[in-house]
């Protein structure tokens, strides 16, 4: 009895959810919920991360881009590793860890899940209604644009065309 092993009573059913949770490389907080919002947030922040790391690399002084002496011998000139590259990669990895922490921070994940659940309850307008209301907005903007253009042209005409010195002289006020 000392060598007892616990086995799944129904082997054809597959592994239990707790077995799968233990086998994962990364354990996520409430993994069964909030997939869409976490994925969108992760992709958005990841894109900003890539842009930020590249911008940081470009921002560093040019002398930081010279290959490191010992590493250059190991990898050759094609794969030159510079101080700018190393610092950008370290910064990128730090932010990547921050993104992973953010999408697993319990309060933030609960907020994302609640937001996603509330968005499912929203009654969205129909396509026809959206198209009609968009058309009204576009027509209104065009009418206002024409009105402002005409008023502007009238003011330019009133300012530039008449000879105001002569006008005031004729009126006896000049």
Order of alpha helices (4+ residues) and beta strands (2+ residues): alpha-alpha-alpha-alpha-alpha-alpha-alpha
